[in-house]
């Protein structure tokens, strides 16, 4: 192993430069449509925070447009490589395993242009990137840290009616990456338990690191101004949905619950705004949600908006009285945290990481299951209780303050440090050299600023 990772003042190993792999979707893509979602936000925001701490980040993603340059400087210290692997357009996520070889070759060739030891660590996101990271780890003799974001076995046990299950090949691929990664990063304790219980991960090799939100952007604001900006009714109760339009995210649950609320109280003026674009199996019927709203007689109560950039999305959160997150499976739920940071209570499904993202009965409600009566009761009950809703709105930003990208980056540095230290110790043992004393597991590295080498373009 090449011992090129530096140490901070406390003697803790920290990476100088890392390779971040995000094969199936670019962190520069607009979340909310296609395959772009919370993972895009996670990869970009953590990379920006790591760069602020003096760690150079090079992100590798598959090129999906001939107009995209091979290399983009996303920020000082953050480079994005658009790797040519297969046709630019027309490849579904399930087709991407056929391009693993081409993508891996592009990543290895980019690294080969530099002297040995260019990267100190590989961090892969999603199982496809993990397959590439596994090979890069062995070729470069550096640790592999992997974040799954979603797991096939978990998704398949929580499928929406009519949704397509994840293929067995994906679960096999995930199993391989779990076995090979030096460390695994889970969003929540529940995800850690799934990695251990379902995939056989070593509990000692799993770090729980909660994602965050851009707390400088997502803050409470003027509801009336937000509604005016979006052209929404200034007085009607408003429920928002933000996310990809696909069965997994269950926007139909909100539409059906809205119809049930109106059936129970025909005088209600409640409305909804749905922000997002078709994704996954939802692309097979791109107008299905609009057709459902029409069939249920509530199409005139719903405003459909395309995916919004962050600086516009904050207006959606501020405009809403409630944000609904009815997903069937959610490793964390960034939308729930962003909405609370903006001062809006959340009604979410009691699945996955949403139990962590939402403080039940304090910043919102968690609904057990997807029965429309239950969702109509939860949403309608809060709409009819402005005092309770106001108390939740006041508590929501305080809860969201515990989830920042700064905290996420600091915790990731702790995971990176453990991966580097453990790999170095293993190399010493293999060589018959006494390993240096390991730092206590509960010590996190102090963020340090190092002079950054000139950007390579």
FIGU-311561 format. One record per residue (C-alpha): x, y, z; residue in three letters. Coordinates in steps of 0.02 Angstrom, whole numbers, m for minus. Example, Ala and Ser with C-alpha at 12.3 -4.5 7.8 and 13.67 -1.06 7.14 Angstrom:
2
+--------+--------+--------+------+
!     xx !     yy !     zz ! type !
+--------+--------+--------+------+
!    615 !   m225 !    390 !  Ala !
!    684 !    m53 !    357 !  Ser !
+--------+--------+--------+------+
//
This chain:
457
+--------+--------+--------+------+
!     xx !     yy !     zz ! type !
+--------+--------+--------+------+
!      0 !      0 !      0 !  Unk !
!     58 !    175 !    m39 !  Unk !
!     63 !    275 !    124 !  Unk !
!     18 !    443 !     50 !  Unk !
!   m125 !    497 !    163 !  Unk !
!    m75 !    641 !    277 !  Unk !
!   m116 !    656 !    461 !  Unk !
!   m189 !    801 !    557 !  Unk !
!   m115 !    877 !    714 !  Unk !
!   m188 !    738 !    821 !  Unk !
!   m106 !    604 !    715 !  Unk !
!   m268 !    552 !    632 !  Unk !
!   m258 !    501 !    449 !  Unk !
!   m353 !    616 !    333 !  Unk !
!   m365 !    607 !    143 !  Unk !
!   m292 !    744 !     34 !  Unk !
!   m388 !    695 !   m122 !  Unk !
!   m532 !    573 !   m148 !  Unk !
!   m617 !    497 !   m299 !  Unk !
!   m807 !    503 !   m284 !  Unk !
!   m900 !    385 !   m400 !  Unk !
!  m1079 !    423 !   m453 !  Unk !
!  m1101 !    322 !   m611 !  Unk !
!  m1286 !    323 !   m645 !  Unk !
!  m1327 !    505 !   m614 !  Unk !
!  m1227 !    665 !   m610 !  Unk !
!  m1228 !    774 !   m453 !  Unk !
!  m1247 !    922 !   m571 !  Unk !
!  m1415 !    861 !   m638 !  Unk !
!  m1577 !    940 !   m579 !  Unk !
!  m1656 !    827 !   m445 !  Unk !
!  m1836 !    778 !   m464 !  Unk !
!  m1844 !    691 !   m633 !  Unk !
!  m1765 !    542 !   m719 !  Unk !
!  m1640 !    459 !   m602 !  Unk !
!  m1590 !    621 !   m517 !  Unk !
!  m1644 !    636 !   m336 !  Unk !
!  m1579 !    651 !   m160 !  Unk !
!  m1418 !    560 !   m201 !  Unk !
!  m1370 !    698 !   m322 !  Unk !
!  m1393 !    827 !   m185 !  Unk !
!  m1295 !    719 !    m61 !  Unk !
!  m1145 !    694 !   m176 !  Unk !
!  m1131 !    877 !   m226 !  Unk !
!  m1159 !    952 !    m54 !  Unk !
!  m1039 !    835 !     38 !  Unk !
!   m908 !    864 !    m97 !  Unk !
!   m923 !   1053 !    m75 !  Unk !
!   m907 !   1037 !    114 !  Unk !
!   m757 !    921 !    102 !  Unk !
!   m672 !   1044 !    m17 !  Unk !
!   m699 !   1183 !    110 !  Unk !
!   m602 !   1075 !    233 !  Unk !
!   m454 !   1062 !    115 !  Unk !
!   m495 !    891 !     40 !  Unk !
!   m491 !    892 !   m150 !  Unk !
!   m635 !    797 !   m229 !  Unk !
!   m644 !    725 !   m404 !  Unk !
!   m817 !    659 !   m450 !  Unk !
!   m835 !    531 !   m590 !  Unk !
!  m1005 !    514 !   m675 !  Unk !
!  m1066 !    446 !   m842 !  Unk !
!  m1080 !    574 !   m982 !  Unk !
!  m1260 !    591 !  m1041 !  Unk !
!  m1238 !    732 !  m1166 !  Unk !
!  m1115 !    763 !  m1306 !  Unk !
!  m1119 !    947 !  m1258 !  Unk !
!  m1051 !    915 !  m1084 !  Unk !
!   m863 !    948 !  m1071 !  Unk !
!   m755 !    805 !  m1008 !  Unk !
!   m709 !    903 !   m852 !  Unk !
!   m810 !   1031 !   m755 !  Unk !
!   m751 !   1133 !   m607 !  Unk !
!   m904 !   1131 !   m494 !  Unk !
!   m816 !   1236 !   m362 !  Unk !
!   m642 !   1270 !   m296 !  Unk !
!   m575 !   1097 !   m255 !  Unk !
!   m719 !   1000 !   m338 !  Unk !
!   m698 !    930 !   m513 !  Unk !
!   m829 !    828 !   m607 !  Unk !
!   m770 !    705 !   m740 !  Unk !
!   m899 !    660 !   m873 !  Unk !
!   m842 !    487 !   m924 !  Unk !
!   m896 !    421 !  m1094 !  Unk !
!   m977 !    251 !  m1067 !  Unk !
!  m1111 !    198 !  m1190 !  Unk !
!  m1234 !    309 !  m1285 !  Unk !
!  m1269 !    479 !  m1212 !  Unk !
!  m1457 !    453 !  m1210 !  Unk !
!  m1581 !    311 !  m1207 !  Unk !
!  m1501 !    203 !  m1073 !  Unk !
!  m1613 !    157 !   m928 !  Unk !
!  m1535 !    133 !   m757 !  Unk !
!  m1562 !    m55 !   m776 !  Unk !
!  m1457 !    m52 !   m936 !  Unk !
!  m1307 !     27 !   m851 !  Unk !
!  m1225 !   m135 !   m791 !  Unk !
!  m1179 !   m162 !   m974 !  Unk !
!  m1071 !     m5 !   m964 !  Unk !
!   m976 !    m46 !   m805 !  Unk !
!   m821 !    m98 !   m901 !  Unk !
!   m819 !     59 !  m1008 !  Unk !
!   m848 !    172 !   m859 !  Unk !
!   m713 !     85 !   m756 !  Unk !
!   m590 !    104 !   m898 !  Unk !
!   m625 !    290 !   m906 !  Unk !
!   m598 !    311 !   m719 !  Unk !
!   m435 !    213 !   m720 !  Unk !
!   m370 !    306 !   m871 !  Unk !
!   m403 !    474 !   m789 !  Unk !
!   m306 !    422 !   m634 !  Unk !
!   m165 !    350 !   m739 !  Unk !
!   m127 !    525 !   m807 !  Unk !
!    m59 !    570 !   m634 !  Unk !
!     87 !    505 !   m532 !  Unk !
!     50 !    356 !   m417 !  Unk !
!    m41 !    403 !   m259 !  Unk !
!   m154 !    533 !   m339 !  Unk !
!   m304 !    475 !   m236 !  Unk !
!   m303 !    429 !    m52 !  Unk !
!   m476 !    351 !    m49 !  Unk !
!   m626 !    303 !   m156 !  Unk !
!   m805 !    342 !   m103 !  Unk !
!   m936 !    256 !   m210 !  Unk !
!  m1122 !    297 !   m212 !  Unk !
!  m1253 !    167 !   m260 !  Unk !
!  m1212 !    m13 !   m302 !  Unk !
!  m1159 !     17 !   m483 !  Unk !
!  m1025 !    139 !   m427 !  Unk !
!   m976 !     15 !   m291 !  Unk !
!   m933 !   m114 !   m423 !  Unk !
!   m815 !     12 !   m504 !  Unk !
!   m746 !     69 !   m336 !  Unk !
!   m704 !   m111 !   m290 !  Unk !
!   m587 !   m125 !   m440 !  Unk !
!   m515 !     51 !   m419 !  Unk !
!   m480 !     14 !   m235 !  Unk !
!   m377 !   m139 !   m282 !  Unk !
!   m287 !    m51 !   m425 !  Unk !
!   m242 !    104 !   m325 !  Unk !
!   m212 !     17 !   m158 !  Unk !
!   m325 !    137 !    m63 !  Unk !
!   m479 !    110 !     46 !  Unk !
!   m655 !     98 !    m25 !  Unk !
!   m796 !    183 !     70 !  Unk !
!   m970 !    146 !      2 !  Unk !
!  m1141 !    224 !     26 !  Unk !
!  m1286 !    120 !    m42 !  Unk !
!  m1422 !    254 !    m30 !  Unk !
!  m1554 !    122 !    m70 !  Unk !
!  m1553 !    m67 !    m54 !  Unk !
!  m1640 !   m187 !   m173 !  Unk !
!  m1695 !   m308 !    m36 !  Unk !
!  m1775 !   m167 !     63 !  Unk !
!  m1860 !    m87 !    m88 !  Unk !
!  m1932 !   m255 !   m143 !  Unk !
!  m2015 !   m282 !     26 !  Unk !
!  m2100 !   m112 !     15 !  Unk !
!  m2160 !   m105 !   m165 !  Unk !
!  m2305 !      2 !   m216 !  Unk !
!  m2446 !    m87 !   m307 !  Unk !
!  m2396 !   m116 !   m488 !  Unk !
!  m2217 !    m59 !   m464 !  Unk !
!  m2073 !   m159 !   m538 !  Unk !
!  m1961 !   m254 !   m415 !  Unk !
!  m1773 !   m232 !   m420 !  Unk !
!  m1686 !   m374 !   m512 !  Unk !
!  m1591 !   m512 !   m422 !  Unk !
!  m1432 !   m456 !   m512 !  Unk !
!  m1436 !   m293 !   m416 !  Unk !
!  m1451 !   m379 !   m248 !  Unk !
!  m1305 !   m493 !   m293 !  Unk !
!  m1204 !   m341 !   m345 !  Unk !
!  m1246 !   m253 !   m182 !  Unk !
!  m1195 !   m407 !    m83 !  Unk !
!  m1025 !   m407 !   m169 !  Unk !
!   m993 !   m223 !   m134 !  Unk !
!  m1044 !   m242 !     49 !  Unk !
!   m919 !   m384 !     65 !  Unk !
!   m778 !   m289 !    m20 !  Unk !
!   m794 !   m111 !     47 !  Unk !
!   m674 !    m59 !    184 !  Unk !
!   m812 !     42 !    266 !  Unk !
!   m997 !     66 !    236 !  Unk !
!  m1091 !    228 !    269 !  Unk !
!  m1274 !    210 !    319 !  Unk !
!  m1395 !    355 !    330 !  Unk !
!  m1481 !    290 !    487 !  Unk !
!  m1466 !    155 !    619 !  Unk !
!  m1607 !     61 !    530 !  Unk !
!  m1506 !     57 !    369 !  Unk !
!  m1355 !     m5 !    467 !  Unk !
!  m1461 !   m146 !    537 !  Unk !
!  m1520 !   m190 !    361 !  Unk !
!  m1341 !   m196 !    297 !  Unk !
!  m1294 !   m311 !    440 !  Unk !
!  m1451 !   m418 !    448 !  Unk !
!  m1493 !   m436 !    263 !  Unk !
!  m1323 !   m415 !    180 !  Unk !
!  m1209 !   m485 !    314 !  Unk !
!  m1105 !   m328 !    338 !  Unk !
!   m980 !   m322 !    480 !  Unk !
!  m1061 !   m207 !    611 !  Unk !
!   m890 !   m135 !    656 !  Unk !
!   m867 !    m78 !    475 !  Unk !
!  m1029 !     22 !    463 !  Unk !
!  m1034 !    207 !    507 !  Unk !
!  m1202 !    295 !    530 !  Unk !
!  m1192 !    467 !    451 !  Unk !
!  m1352 !    567 !    432 !  Unk !
!  m1374 !    672 !    274 !  Unk !
!  m1413 !    856 !    291 !  Unk !
!  m1491 !   1009 !    212 !  Unk !
!  m1426 !   1176 !    154 !  Unk !
!  m1478 !   1272 !    309 !  Unk !
!  m1418 !   1437 !    236 !  Unk !
!  m1548 !   1420 !     97 !  Unk !
!  m1692 !   1323 !    174 !  Unk !
!  m1755 !   1443 !    307 !  Unk !
!  m1927 !   1505 !    358 !  Unk !
!  m1994 !   1647 !    254 !  Unk !
!  m2150 !   1744 !    206 !  Unk !
!  m2288 !   1623 !    152 !  Unk !
!  m2390 !   1755 !     60 !  Unk !
!  m2240 !   1812 !    m42 !  Unk !
!  m2196 !   1632 !    m84 !  Unk !
!  m2372 !   1597 !   m146 !  Unk !
!  m2375 !   1756 !   m249 !  Unk !
!  m2209 !   1708 !   m326 !  Unk !
!  m2278 !   1537 !   m376 !  Unk !
!  m2448 !   1601 !   m430 !  Unk !
!  m2540 !   1501 !   m296 !  Unk !
!  m2701 !   1543 !   m203 !  Unk !
!  m2648 !   1658 !    m59 !  Unk !
!  m2779 !   1595 !     64 !  Unk !
!  m2821 !   1413 !     27 !  Unk !
!  m2743 !   1276 !    136 !  Unk !
!  m2600 !   1203 !     34 !  Unk !
!  m2512 !   1034 !     41 !  Unk !
!  m2353 !   1008 !    m60 !  Unk !
!  m2268 !    854 !   m132 !  Unk !
!  m2088 !    868 !   m195 !  Unk !
!  m2003 !    722 !   m280 !  Unk !
!  m1993 !    608 !   m429 !  Unk !
!  m2161 !    554 !   m501 !  Unk !
!  m2153 !    366 !   m482 !  Unk !
!  m2245 !    233 !   m380 !  Unk !
!  m2103 !    221 !   m253 !  Unk !
!  m2127 !    402 !   m201 !  Unk !
!  m2317 !    380 !   m197 !  Unk !
!  m2379 !    551 !   m252 !  Unk !
!  m2543 !    462 !   m294 !  Unk !
!  m2570 !    441 !   m106 !  Unk !
!  m2579 !    630 !    m89 !  Unk !
!  m2697 !    645 !   m237 !  Unk !
!  m2813 !    511 !   m167 !  Unk !
!  m2805 !    584 !      8 !  Unk !
!  m2848 !    756 !    m61 !  Unk !
!  m3000 !    683 !   m147 !  Unk !
!  m3052 !    598 !     14 !  Unk !
!  m3033 !    759 !    113 !  Unk !
!  m3146 !    848 !    m12 !  Unk !
!  m3272 !    706 !     m6 !  Unk !
!  m3279 !    722 !    183 !  Unk !
!  m3296 !    911 !    175 !  Unk !
!  m3357 !    975 !      6 !  Unk !
!  m3340 !   1155 !     69 !  Unk !
!  m3153 !   1136 !     98 !  Unk !
!  m3039 !   1245 !     m8 !  Unk !
!  m2886 !   1134 !     18 !  Unk !
!  m2767 !   1124 !   m129 !  Unk !
!  m2605 !   1037 !   m174 !  Unk !
!  m2447 !   1078 !   m270 !  Unk !
!  m2347 !    933 !   m343 !  Unk !
!  m2168 !    968 !   m396 !  Unk !
!  m2070 !    840 !   m497 !  Unk !
!  m2054 !    742 !   m658 !  Unk !
!  m2081 !    562 !   m713 !  Unk !
!  m1951 !    437 !   m653 !  Unk !
!  m1926 !    249 !   m643 !  Unk !
!  m2080 !    150 !   m690 !  Unk !
!  m2175 !    315 !   m688 !  Unk !
!  m2100 !    354 !   m858 !  Unk !
!  m2208 !    217 !   m934 !  Unk !
!  m2363 !    324 !   m899 !  Unk !
!  m2304 !    504 !   m883 !  Unk !
!  m2481 !    575 !   m870 !  Unk !
!  m2546 !    445 !   m746 !  Unk !
!  m2550 !    565 !   m598 !  Unk !
!  m2644 !    699 !   m695 !  Unk !
!  m2764 !    567 !   m760 !  Unk !
!  m2794 !    506 !   m581 !  Unk !
!  m2829 !    683 !   m519 !  Unk !
!  m2953 !    708 !   m662 !  Unk !
!  m3040 !    543 !   m627 !  Unk !
!  m3056 !    587 !   m442 !  Unk !
!  m3123 !    760 !   m480 !  Unk !
!  m2981 !    858 !   m398 !  Unk !
!  m2877 !    910 !   m550 !  Unk !
!  m2934 !   1090 !   m526 !  Unk !
!  m2864 !   1087 !   m349 !  Unk !
!  m2688 !   1032 !   m398 !  Unk !
!  m2547 !   1137 !   m471 !  Unk !
!  m2416 !   1032 !   m559 !  Unk !
!  m2242 !   1108 !   m572 !  Unk !
!  m2083 !   1039 !   m652 !  Unk !
!  m1930 !   1005 !   m544 !  Unk !
!  m1867 !   1166 !   m465 !  Unk !
!  m1688 !   1221 !   m428 !  Unk !
!  m1650 !   1245 !   m243 !  Unk !
!  m1670 !   1434 !   m246 !  Unk !
!  m1847 !   1410 !   m315 !  Unk !
!  m1889 !   1254 !   m215 !  Unk !
!  m1875 !   1348 !    m52 !  Unk !
!  m2025 !   1453 !   m107 !  Unk !
!  m2128 !   1292 !   m127 !  Unk !
!  m2087 !   1239 !     51 !  Unk !
!  m2127 !   1411 !    120 !  Unk !
!  m2290 !   1421 !     23 !  Unk !
!  m2357 !   1257 !     91 !  Unk !
!  m2450 !   1230 !    255 !  Unk !
!  m2392 !   1048 !    252 !  Unk !
!  m2272 !    943 !    149 !  Unk !
!  m2322 !    762 !    116 !  Unk !
!  m2188 !    627 !     97 !  Unk !
!  m2288 !    466 !     70 !  Unk !
!  m2145 !    358 !      0 !  Unk !
!  m2151 !    168 !     12 !  Unk !
!  m1963 !    163 !     45 !  Unk !
!  m1845 !    304 !     93 !  Unk !
!  m1667 !    282 !    155 !  Unk !
!  m1677 !    454 !    236 !  Unk !
!  m1790 !    586 !    158 !  Unk !
!  m1700 !    748 !    115 !  Unk !
!  m1863 !    832 !     64 !  Unk !
!  m1930 !    809 !    241 !  Unk !
!  m1779 !    895 !    318 !  Unk !
!  m1776 !   1035 !    190 !  Unk !
!  m1961 !   1070 !    218 !  Unk !
!  m1941 !   1076 !    407 !  Unk !
!  m1789 !   1189 !    391 !  Unk !
!  m1903 !   1307 !    294 !  Unk !
!  m2028 !   1303 !    437 !  Unk !
!  m2158 !   1185 !    363 !  Unk !
!  m2224 !   1032 !    457 !  Unk !
!  m2210 !    864 !    369 !  Unk !
!  m2331 !    718 !    359 !  Unk !
!  m2228 !    567 !    307 !  Unk !
!  m2243 !    380 !    291 !  Unk !
!  m2171 !    284 !    437 !  Unk !
!  m2037 !    199 !    333 !  Unk !
!  m1846 !    197 !    329 !  Unk !
!  m1757 !    355 !    377 !  Unk !
!  m1914 !    462 !    384 !  Unk !
!  m1933 !    408 !    566 !  Unk !
!  m1770 !    501 !    598 !  Unk !
!  m1800 !    647 !    481 !  Unk !
!  m1970 !    689 !    559 !  Unk !
!  m1998 !    709 !    747 !  Unk !
!  m2171 !    631 !    763 !  Unk !
!  m2304 !    741 !    842 !  Unk !
!  m2178 !    882 !    865 !  Unk !
!  m2125 !    935 !    689 !  Unk !
!  m2251 !    833 !    593 !  Unk !
!  m2336 !    664 !    589 !  Unk !
!  m2283 !    489 !    538 !  Unk !
!  m2419 !    384 !    457 !  Unk !
!  m2409 !    196 !    474 !  Unk !
!  m2448 !    123 !    304 !  Unk !
!  m2530 !    198 !    150 !  Unk !
!  m2716 !    181 !    185 !  Unk !
!  m2800 !    332 !    107 !  Unk !
!  m2917 !    354 !    256 !  Unk !
!  m2766 !    369 !    371 !  Unk !
!  m2680 !    495 !    259 !  Unk !
!  m2838 !    599 !    238 !  Unk !
!  m2860 !    599 !    427 !  Unk !
!  m2679 !    650 !    461 !  Unk !
!  m2673 !    787 !    331 !  Unk !
!  m2850 !    848 !    361 !  Unk !
!  m2828 !    846 !    549 !  Unk !
!  m2678 !    963 !    541 !  Unk !
!  m2759 !   1076 !    411 !  Unk !
!  m2906 !   1095 !    531 !  Unk !
!  m2792 !   1131 !    680 !  Unk !
!  m2696 !   1293 !    643 !  Unk !
!  m2632 !   1310 !    822 !  Unk !
!  m2557 !   1135 !    822 !  Unk !
!  m2486 !   1164 !    649 !  Unk !
!  m2407 !   1328 !    703 !  Unk !
!  m2322 !   1243 !    851 !  Unk !
!  m2251 !   1112 !    733 !  Unk !
!  m2194 !   1247 !    612 !  Unk !
!  m2099 !   1333 !    753 !  Unk !
!  m2016 !   1171 !    809 !  Unk !
!  m1974 !   1110 !    633 !  Unk !
!  m1821 !   1222 !    599 !  Unk !
!  m1747 !   1179 !    769 !  Unk !
!  m1760 !    994 !    728 !  Unk !
!  m1689 !   1020 !    553 !  Unk !
!  m1541 !   1116 !    626 !  Unk !
!  m1471 !    948 !    682 !  Unk !
!  m1452 !    895 !    500 !  Unk !
!  m1326 !   1003 !    409 !  Unk !
!  m1207 !    959 !    269 !  Unk !
!  m1067 !   1025 !    379 !  Unk !
!  m1103 !    891 !    509 !  Unk !
!  m1118 !    761 !    373 !  Unk !
!   m947 !    806 !    303 !  Unk !
!   m865 !    801 !    474 !  Unk !
!   m937 !    628 !    506 !  Unk !
!   m881 !    568 !    334 !  Unk !
!   m704 !    626 !    374 !  Unk !
!   m714 !    516 !    528 !  Unk !
!   m762 !    368 !    421 !  Unk !
!   m623 !    406 !    296 !  Unk !
!   m497 !    417 !    437 !  Unk !
!   m549 !    248 !    505 !  Unk !
!   m539 !    170 !    332 !  Unk !
!   m363 !    238 !    302 !  Unk !
!   m302 !    190 !    475 !  Unk !
!   m372 !     14 !    465 !  Unk !
!   m300 !    m17 !    292 !  Unk !
!   m129 !     47 !    345 !  Unk !
!   m133 !    m65 !    499 !  Unk !
!   m178 !   m215 !    391 !  Unk !
!    m32 !   m177 !    274 !  Unk !
!     86 !   m167 !    423 !  Unk !
!     25 !   m334 !    489 !  Unk !
!     47 !   m416 !    319 !  Unk !
!    226 !   m350 !    313 !  Unk !
!    263 !   m403 !    491 !  Unk !
!    282 !   m222 !    548 !  Unk !
!    206 !   m170 !    715 !  Unk !
!     52 !    m66 !    680 !  Unk !
!     42 !    109 !    754 !  Unk !
!    m79 !    132 !    898 !  Unk !
!   m254 !    160 !    832 !  Unk !
!   m346 !    318 !    880 !  Unk !
!   m502 !    293 !    987 !  Unk !
!   m655 !    260 !    878 !  Unk !
!   m753 !    402 !    956 !  Unk !
!   m627 !    537 !    909 !  Unk !
!   m678 !    633 !    754 !  Unk !
!   m547 !    727 !    654 !  Unk !
!   m538 !    913 !    677 !  Unk !
!   m569 !    996 !    508 !  Unk !
!   m405 !   1062 !    443 !  Unk !
!   m367 !   1178 !    300 !  Unk !
!   m226 !   1128 !    185 !  Unk !
!   m160 !   1225 !     37 !  Unk !
!   m241 !   1150 !   m116 !  Unk !
!   m134 !   1101 !   m263 !  Unk !
!   m171 !   1189 !   m426 !  Unk !
!   m328 !   1122 !   m507 !  Unk !
!   m297 !    997 !   m646 !  Unk !
!   m401 !   1040 !   m798 !  Unk !
+--------+--------+--------+------+
//
